[in-house]
Amino acid sequence: MFSLSDLRQTKVWQEALEEGRIQAKLDSVPRFLALGLSVEQIAQALELEVEQVRQVAQQSCKNRNND
């Protein structure tokens, strides 16, 4: 039977954990944009790809325009 520590060592657990970390970073992008940081600055600060940040920024802009 698997213990919790065994489960945490699995590839599935590790991948889910990493996806959660990335999503948390992406969720913070609109806040950084509101502070006036550039897409490049945000990508560097959060250790994300510029394109990832750009996509979130574009989606955030669309959402504000629809409100």
Stockholm file with secondary structure:
# STOCKHOLM 1.0

chainA/1-67         MFSLSDLRQTKVWQEALEEGRIQAKLDSVPRFLALGLSVEQIAQALELEVEQVRQVAQQSCKNRNND
#=GR chainA/1-67 SS CCCHHHHHTSHHHHHHHHHHHHHHHHHHHHHHHHTTCCHHHHHHHHTCCHHHHHHHHHHHHHHHHHC
#=GC SS_cons        CCCHHHHHTSHHHHHHHHHHHHHHHHHHHHHHHHTTCCHHHHHHHHTCCHHHHHHHHHHHHHHHHHC
//
